[in-house]
Amino acid sequence: MAANRKPLYRYISPTTWPTWVGLGLLRIICWLPHSAALAVGRGLGAFAHLIGGKRRAIVRRNIELCFPDLSAAERDSLARRHFAALGISVIEMGLGRWASDERLTAITTVEGVEHVLNAINKGQGVILLSAHFTTLELSGRVLKLNIPPFDAVYRKNRSPFLTEVLRTGRERSAAQTIEKRDIKSMVRSLREGRIVWYAPDQSYSRKGAEVIPFFGVPSMHTTATSTLARLGRAVTVPYFPERRADGHYHLRILPPLDDFPGDDPVADTNKYVRVLEEQVRRCPEQYFWIHRKFKDLPDSYPDYYADLDALK
């Protein structure tokens, strides 16, 4: 473990006890049969929908913006299904940490592994390009069972303890983790012919980002993927996980993006966003609508989250 990191057992204090209790309960839930564990997750999601006024409003606004053709009843149904998916994602985070390889193999199928292997066999690095779907943490473990070792990008939480909980969970899948601002380490891995698992669909500032429509709505998107691909001399391979109605999971690894990177980082990012939109349409309830996707726009754009009270 790096010198600036502490093992989880060092985070024992009254402020962390609730999280430890939650982790203990999650560990017990993960011993349940798969259908029962997912049912618990749906219950958690229903409770979060009931009490989460502000977050519920953000989800409803995002859905309203991206799916204007849906009726009010259809949008409400999608919001409820999204909260169910969020609750299940907590269970899936536990499964990603603790489930056996045999259990995960029994509930998953993977399509398109050859797109990664072809690039690796040629000595090229691979940007495994994904997005924030609720199934993301479990899918990492499944990837580990099907492709060569990869590095995973993570974002620091305000709480060092939660950062380590999430980071160590992701390290059950990844050979190493790289903080999202550490571009040099990502480029180094790619130039060494490694795989870097990267989900750039959430932009947290205007720096290094451009306004690119998402479902026709102006949204800030980082253009870093184009830079990474160019500096790392890497192939960019999209992949997306999906939870099926029967509780099984399907991971789709798509062919590499054509002519990527090109001369225009904005055009490159547009390619990614269009592929992302296609996947969101496949399982709209599983995209991370609870995130304020349309925030931090330049002042000339509307504030899409200024009037949420009516949606709570």
C-alpha positions as CSV (number, residue, x, y, z in Angstrom):
1,M,0.0,0.0,0.0
2,A,1.3,3.5,-0.9
3,A,2.8,5.5,1.9
4,N,0.0,8.1,1.9
5,R,-2.7,5.5,2.3
6,K,-4.0,3.8,5.4
7,P,-5.5,0.3,5.6
8,L,-9.2,0.3,6.3
9,Y,-8.8,-1.0,9.9
10,R,-7.0,2.2,10.7
11,Y,-10.3,4.1,10.2
12,I,-11.9,3.0,13.4
13,S,-13.6,5.9,15.2
14,P,-17.1,6.9,16.2
15,T,-17.5,8.9,13.0
16,T,-16.9,5.8,10.9
17,W,-19.0,3.3,12.9
18,P,-22.2,3.9,10.9
19,T,-20.3,3.0,7.7
20,W,-18.8,0.0,9.3
21,V,-22.2,-1.2,10.4
22,G,-23.5,-0.6,6.8
23,L,-20.6,-2.6,5.4
24,G,-21.3,-5.4,7.8
25,L,-25.0,-5.5,6.8
26,L,-24.1,-5.4,3.1
27,R,-21.7,-8.4,3.6
28,I,-24.6,-10.4,5.1
29,I,-27.0,-9.4,2.3
30,C,-24.4,-10.6,-0.3
31,W,-24.7,-14.1,1.2
32,L,-28.4,-14.2,0.2
33,P,-29.5,-15.8,-3.1
34,H,-29.1,-13.4,-5.9
35,S,-32.8,-12.7,-6.5
36,A,-33.3,-12.0,-2.8
37,A,-30.2,-9.7,-2.6
38,L,-31.5,-7.7,-5.5
39,A,-34.9,-7.5,-3.9
40,V,-33.3,-5.9,-0.8
41,G,-31.6,-3.4,-3.1
42,R,-35.0,-2.5,-4.7
43,G,-36.3,-1.9,-1.2
44,L,-33.4,0.4,-0.4
45,G,-34.1,2.3,-3.6
46,A,-37.8,2.7,-2.8
47,F,-36.9,4.1,0.6
48,A,-34.4,6.5,-1.0
49,H,-37.1,7.6,-3.4
50,L,-39.4,8.2,-0.5
51,I,-37.1,10.4,1.6
52,G,-34.8,11.9,-1.0
53,G,-36.7,15.0,-2.0
54,K,-33.8,17.0,-3.5
55,R,-32.2,14.0,-5.2
56,R,-35.6,12.9,-6.4
57,A,-36.1,16.3,-8.0
58,I,-32.7,16.1,-9.7
59,V,-33.6,12.7,-11.2
60,R,-36.9,14.0,-12.4
61,R,-35.4,17.1,-14.0
62,N,-32.7,15.1,-15.8
63,I,-35.4,12.7,-17.2
64,E,-37.6,15.5,-18.1
65,L,-34.8,17.2,-20.1
66,C,-33.6,14.0,-21.9
67,F,-36.9,12.4,-22.6
68,P,-39.4,15.2,-23.3
69,D,-41.7,12.8,-25.3
70,L,-42.5,10.7,-22.3
71,S,-45.7,11.5,-20.4
72,A,-45.6,12.6,-16.8
73,A,-46.6,9.1,-15.7
74,E,-43.9,7.5,-17.8
75,R,-41.3,9.9,-16.4
76,D,-42.4,9.2,-12.9
77,S,-42.2,5.4,-13.6
78,L,-38.6,5.8,-15.0
79,A,-37.6,7.9,-11.9
80,R,-38.9,5.1,-9.6
81,R,-37.1,2.4,-11.6
82,H,-33.9,4.5,-11.4
83,F,-34.1,4.6,-7.6
84,A,-34.6,0.9,-7.6
85,A,-31.4,0.6,-9.8
86,L,-29.6,2.8,-7.4
87,G,-30.6,0.6,-4.4
88,I,-29.5,-2.5,-6.3
89,S,-26.2,-0.8,-7.1
90,V,-25.3,-0.8,-3.4
91,I,-25.8,-4.6,-3.4
92,E,-23.8,-4.8,-6.6
93,M,-20.9,-2.9,-5.0
94,G,-20.9,-5.6,-2.3
95,L,-20.9,-8.3,-4.9
96,G,-18.1,-6.7,-6.7
97,R,-16.1,-6.8,-3.5
98,W,-17.0,-10.2,-2.0
99,A,-18.7,-12.5,-4.6
100,S,-16.8,-15.5,-5.8
101,D,-15.7,-15.8,-9.4
102,E,-18.0,-18.7,-9.8
103,R,-21.1,-16.8,-8.7
104,L,-20.3,-13.9,-11.0
105,T,-19.6,-16.2,-13.9
106,A,-23.0,-17.8,-13.4
107,I,-24.9,-14.5,-13.7
108,T,-23.0,-12.7,-16.5
109,T,-22.3,-12.9,-20.2
110,V,-19.6,-10.8,-22.0
111,E,-19.7,-9.8,-25.7
112,G,-16.8,-8.4,-27.7
113,V,-13.7,-9.4,-25.7
114,E,-11.8,-9.8,-29.0
115,H,-11.8,-6.0,-29.5
116,V,-9.6,-5.6,-26.4
117,L,-7.4,-8.7,-27.1
118,N,-6.7,-7.6,-30.7
119,A,-5.3,-4.3,-29.5
120,I,-3.3,-5.8,-26.6
121,N,-1.8,-8.5,-28.9
122,K,-0.6,-5.7,-31.2
123,G,1.2,-4.0,-28.2
124,Q,-1.3,-1.1,-28.1
125,G,-2.7,0.4,-24.9
126,V,-6.5,0.4,-24.6
127,I,-8.8,3.0,-23.1
128,L,-11.7,0.9,-22.0
129,L,-14.3,3.7,-22.3
130,S,-17.4,3.5,-20.2
131,A,-19.8,5.7,-18.2
132,H,-21.5,5.9,-14.9
133,F,-24.2,3.2,-15.0
134,T,-25.4,1.8,-11.7
135,T,-23.9,-1.6,-12.6
136,L,-20.4,-0.2,-13.0
137,E,-18.7,-1.7,-9.9
138,L,-19.9,-5.2,-10.4
139,S,-18.9,-5.1,-14.1
140,G,-15.3,-4.4,-13.1
141,R,-15.1,-7.8,-11.4
142,V,-16.6,-9.4,-14.5
143,L,-14.1,-7.7,-16.7
144,K,-11.3,-9.0,-14.6
145,L,-12.4,-12.6,-15.4
146,N,-12.4,-12.0,-19.1
147,I,-9.6,-9.6,-20.2
148,P,-6.0,-9.0,-19.3
149,P,-5.2,-6.9,-16.1
150,F,-6.3,-3.3,-16.3
151,D,-5.9,-0.1,-14.3
152,A,-9.0,1.7,-13.1
153,V,-9.6,5.5,-12.7
154,Y,-11.3,6.7,-9.5
155,R,-12.3,10.0,-8.0
156,K,-11.5,11.0,-4.4
157,N,-14.4,11.4,-2.0
158,R,-14.5,14.2,0.5
159,S,-14.1,11.5,3.2
160,P,-10.7,9.7,3.1
161,F,-12.4,6.7,4.7
162,L,-15.1,6.5,1.9
163,T,-12.4,7.0,-0.7
164,E,-10.5,4.0,0.6
165,V,-13.7,1.9,0.9
166,L,-14.6,2.6,-2.8
167,R,-11.0,2.4,-3.9
168,T,-10.2,-0.9,-2.3
169,G,-13.5,-2.3,-3.7
170,R,-12.4,-1.3,-7.2
171,E,-9.0,-2.8,-6.5
172,R,-10.7,-6.2,-6.3
173,S,-11.0,-5.8,-10.1
174,A,-8.1,-3.6,-11.1
175,A,-4.4,-4.2,-11.0
176,Q,-4.0,-0.6,-9.8
177,T,-6.1,2.5,-9.4
178,I,-5.3,5.9,-10.7
179,E,-6.8,9.2,-9.5
180,K,-8.8,10.9,-12.2
181,R,-6.5,14.0,-12.3
182,D,-3.3,11.9,-12.6
183,I,-3.1,12.1,-16.4
184,K,0.6,11.2,-16.4
185,S,0.0,7.8,-14.8
186,M,-2.8,7.0,-17.3
187,V,-0.6,7.9,-20.2
188,R,2.3,5.9,-18.8
189,S,0.1,2.8,-18.5
190,L,-1.3,3.2,-22.0
191,R,2.2,3.6,-23.5
192,E,3.2,0.4,-21.7
193,G,0.5,-1.4,-23.6
194,R,-1.9,-1.7,-20.6
195,I,-5.7,-1.2,-20.3
196,V,-7.1,1.8,-18.5
197,W,-10.8,1.7,-17.5
198,Y,-12.1,5.2,-17.8
199,A,-15.6,6.7,-17.4
200,P,-15.5,10.4,-18.5
201,D,-19.2,11.3,-18.7
202,Q,-19.3,13.3,-15.5
203,S,-17.6,16.8,-15.7
204,Y,-17.0,18.5,-12.3
205,S,-15.7,21.8,-13.7
206,R,-15.4,23.8,-16.9
207,K,-11.6,23.3,-17.0
208,G,-10.8,21.0,-19.9
209,A,-14.4,20.6,-20.8
210,E,-16.7,21.8,-23.7
211,V,-20.4,22.2,-24.2
212,I,-21.6,19.2,-26.1
213,P,-25.3,18.2,-26.3
214,F,-26.5,15.2,-24.4
215,F,-29.9,14.1,-25.6
216,G,-30.1,17.5,-27.2
217,V,-29.5,19.4,-24.0
218,P,-26.3,21.5,-23.5
219,S,-23.9,19.6,-21.1
220,M,-20.3,20.0,-20.1
221,H,-18.1,17.1,-21.2
222,T,-14.4,16.6,-20.6
223,T,-12.4,16.3,-23.8
224,A,-9.6,14.4,-21.9
225,T,-10.3,11.1,-23.6
226,S,-9.0,12.5,-26.9
227,T,-5.9,13.7,-25.2
228,L,-5.3,10.4,-23.5
229,A,-5.7,8.5,-26.7
230,R,-3.3,10.7,-28.5
231,L,-0.6,10.9,-25.8
232,G,-1.0,7.2,-24.9
233,R,-1.0,6.1,-28.5
234,A,-4.0,4.0,-27.5
235,V,-7.1,2.3,-29.0
236,T,-10.4,3.6,-27.6
237,V,-12.8,0.7,-27.0
238,P,-16.3,1.6,-25.5
239,Y,-17.9,-0.9,-23.2
240,F,-21.1,-0.8,-21.2
241,P,-22.7,-3.1,-18.6
242,E,-26.5,-3.8,-18.4
243,R,-28.6,-5.6,-15.8
244,R,-31.2,-7.7,-17.5
245,A,-34.8,-8.1,-16.2
246,D,-34.0,-11.5,-14.9
247,G,-31.1,-10.2,-12.7
248,H,-28.3,-11.4,-15.0
249,Y,-25.7,-9.0,-16.5
250,H,-24.6,-8.5,-20.0
251,L,-21.3,-6.6,-20.8
252,R,-21.0,-5.2,-24.3
253,I,-17.5,-4.4,-25.5
254,L,-17.9,-2.5,-28.8
255,P,-15.4,-2.1,-31.7
256,P,-12.8,0.6,-31.3
257,L,-14.0,4.1,-32.2
258,D,-13.2,5.0,-35.8
259,D,-10.5,7.6,-36.5
260,F,-10.0,8.3,-32.8
261,P,-8.4,10.5,-31.8
262,G,-8.9,12.9,-34.7
263,D,-7.8,16.5,-35.1
264,D,-10.7,17.9,-33.1
265,P,-11.1,16.9,-29.4
266,V,-14.7,18.2,-29.5
267,A,-15.6,16.0,-32.5
268,D,-13.9,13.1,-30.7
269,T,-16.0,13.6,-27.6
270,N,-19.1,13.9,-29.7
271,K,-18.4,10.4,-30.9
272,Y,-18.3,9.1,-27.4
273,V,-21.4,11.0,-26.3
274,R,-23.4,9.6,-29.3
275,V,-22.4,6.0,-28.4
276,L,-23.3,6.7,-24.7
277,E,-26.7,8.0,-25.7
278,E,-27.4,4.7,-27.6
279,Q,-26.5,2.7,-24.5
280,V,-28.6,4.9,-22.2
281,R,-31.6,4.2,-24.5
282,R,-31.0,0.5,-24.0
283,C,-31.4,0.7,-20.2
284,P,-32.4,4.2,-19.3
285,E,-33.2,3.4,-15.6
286,Q,-29.6,2.3,-15.1
287,Y,-27.8,5.6,-16.1
288,F,-26.7,7.8,-13.2
289,W,-29.5,10.4,-13.3
290,I,-29.0,11.3,-9.7
291,H,-25.9,13.3,-10.8
292,R,-26.5,16.9,-12.0
293,K,-25.6,16.2,-15.5
294,F,-26.3,19.7,-16.8
295,K,-24.6,21.8,-14.2
296,D,-21.5,24.2,-14.5
297,L,-22.6,25.5,-17.9
298,P,-21.3,28.9,-19.0
299,D,-23.4,31.9,-17.8
300,S,-25.1,32.3,-21.2
301,Y,-26.9,28.9,-20.6
302,P,-29.9,28.3,-18.4
303,D,-29.6,26.9,-14.9
304,Y,-31.5,23.7,-15.3
305,Y,-31.6,23.1,-11.5
306,A,-32.8,26.5,-10.3
307,D,-36.4,25.5,-9.8
308,L,-36.5,22.0,-8.4
309,D,-39.0,22.5,-5.6
310,A,-42.0,21.6,-7.7
311,L,-40.4,18.2,-8.6
312,K,-39.6,17.1,-5.0
